[in-house]
Amino acid sequence: MAEAPAKPKTAPATSGAALEITDSRTTKTYSVPITDGAIRANDLKQINTGAADDPGLMSYDPAFLNTAACRSAITYIDGDKGILRYRGYPIEQLAENATFLEVAWLLRHGELPNQGEYDQFVHDITYHTYVHENMRKFLEGFRYDAHPMAMLNSTVAGLASFYPSSRNIFDPEERNISIIRLLAKVPTIAAFCYRHVKGLPFIYPDNDLSYVENFLSMVARMSESKYKANPIFTRALEVLFILHADHEQNCSTSAVRAVGSSHVDPFSAISAGIAALFGPLHGGANEQVLRMVGDIGDVKNVPKFIEEVKSGKGQKLMGFGHRVYKSYDPRAKIVKNLADEVFKVVGVDKDLEIALELERIALQDDYFVSRKLYPNVDFYTGLIYRSMSFPTDFFTVLFAIGRMPGWLAQWEEMLLDKEQKIARPRQIYTGPAERPYKSALSAPSRGKSTKQKDALRQ
Ligand code: CMC
């Protein structure tokens, strides 16, 4: 006879909504509260077989396909409807009207800055753009062909050694100055990485220029006393930075939060985000789009390439698909319009023709349509960056500059969230059971290692 259902072991949610679970192993029934459309994985622990070594039920979710790891008030995405909002403001309105630094303030503080707050913020950022001269020596040590993301990543991590007090992460003033320093110095470091690869002298920041103009000046200025950026390029870059500023719990932001949850300094946590962004499935996709277009080589090769993608034998169609957006990526829509404006200035070339043909064919092909694969933001950003003469391996660095305010806002939100602890997922162990040690090495090798051990002991 089946046992009578056990009484619920957890208090019901205040709303009263609960998930009734019957464990077929024991026929016991449990009630797990539902709050904000989620159950707490920890509430599953009470479900066990009664065996002494049963730690209780876990949820298994490789790649976090359906696990919320935090509560966040920063960015809202509805992937089915193609909605992206920062602190409630639609991305379309911010891209059209706001400045990047206004958005950076908004992401951190939750409200748009008033004039006084904005002026002070711009002033603080402007006057922290210089980096220590040792930093430039550090950069000079990289090889001429070092990838700029590798340089950016390690240099940002290196900033922790210049600001040891940044480890006082629960001091609001220390947090504030670290945030200002990262927003201010990352464009300078990025530009230095660019100049290093090109073998050009480093250009110091110009405090008379706006955030984006100053960055372009540090990248492109030669012998002229004052750099004048093309206003269309300046605006395009400002909009691209805004579009990249945050994207809730993506791979790099999750990396920043996870590393930051160990209470390390912000420079180290942010460098983890830069490392994650480097990957070709994340921010590195914009670089891969251009490499893919280069490999295709000619518009006439596009149908063959698409067939290879569909067969699974070739590479993926880079710049297509998204974990969250399943109707369209709202950022891609804005970037496409931006691309049209930039191409009016620089003209359409062979690579752009190939990209547009890829997009045209993929958008009407059942393989991509049935899997809800649409162009993502990275499909077009690389094309814009290239038309502005940025080298391909620099594209992800531009993404990193844009993502900085989001990483920082999410890092601080995580630190101040009383529910957060050091990130530490569970696992399902699949390795061997306990077994006795039996060396597979030959006797002389073992002898040598023993001698080395002895030497170490002395
Ligand atoms: N080209 C061809 N097939 C694809 C692609 C693609 N770009 N993306 C997904 N698929 C297929 C995939 O093979 C799978 O097919 P099937 O069901 O037959 O096995 C199906 O679509 C579902 O894909 P998935 O791998 O389960 O999707 P995911 O959510 O795990 O991956 C993604 C999302 C963005 C990593 C993936 O779409 C991808 O690799 N795209 C190319 C890289 C890219 O453009 N990344 C930039 C993302 S946007 C910027 C950012 O936030 O970083």
Boltz pocket constraint, residues with backbone or C-beta under 6 A from the ligand:
constraints:
  - pocket:
      binder: B
      contacts: [[A, 247], [A, 250], [A, 280], [A, 281], [A, 282], [A, 283], [A, 285], [A, 309], [A, 315], [A, 316], [A, 317], [A, 318], [A, 319], [A, 320], [A, 321], [A, 322], [A, 323], [A, 324], [A, 371], [A, 373], [A, 376], [A, 377], [A, 378]]
      max_distance: 6.0
